């Protein structure tokens, strides 16, 4: 586990935003991404009859739809131990293979940091 207080303030911010999205919307996951200009995009899991998206893929889609050209970092708050291959692929598509993905538990404690690659 990673001491969240040891995180860079901008990384701590996206973990907090992801955690807030999860709690506010009562969804299984919350996610946030930071683009190359420092803007953040926050999302929760989308579960409709015709559309199912993880929180992280939704946040990446929101960044793309808003004109982001790249990502600096991503965070997901989840019960899962790590980010799925599909989630990491979405981050990689926009941010590149070295983009860090912080994976935190529901309490906001970062369990691991993986790369999108």
Residue, then its C-alpha position, 0 to 999 in steps of 0.5 A: x500500500x502507498x501512503x496517500x499523503x506521500x503522493x504528489x498533490x496533483x495525484x492525491x487530487x485525482x484520487x480524491x476526485x475519483x473517490x468522490x465520484x464513486x461515493x456521490x453516484x453510488x457506483x462500483x468505481x470512480x475514476x479521474x484523469x489529468x490531461x497535459x494541461x492539468x485539467x481533470x475529468x471525473x467519472x463513475x461506472x456507466x451501467x445502462x441496458x445498452x451501454x456499459x463502461x468502466x469509470x476509467x474508460x468513461x473518464x478517458x472518453x470525457x477527456x477526449x470529447x473535451x479536446x485533451x491531446x494526452x494524459x499525465x496520470x489516471x486514478x481509479x477507486x475500486x474494489x479490484x486489486x488493479x486496473x483491468x487490461x481494457x482500462x489500461x489500454x484506454x489510458x495508453x491510447x491517449x496518454x502513452x504506455x508510461x502513463x501512471x494509473x493509480x489504483x486505490x481502494x474505497x478508502x482512498x488508499x493507493x494500493x498500487x501504481x501501474x503503467x498504462x503500457 
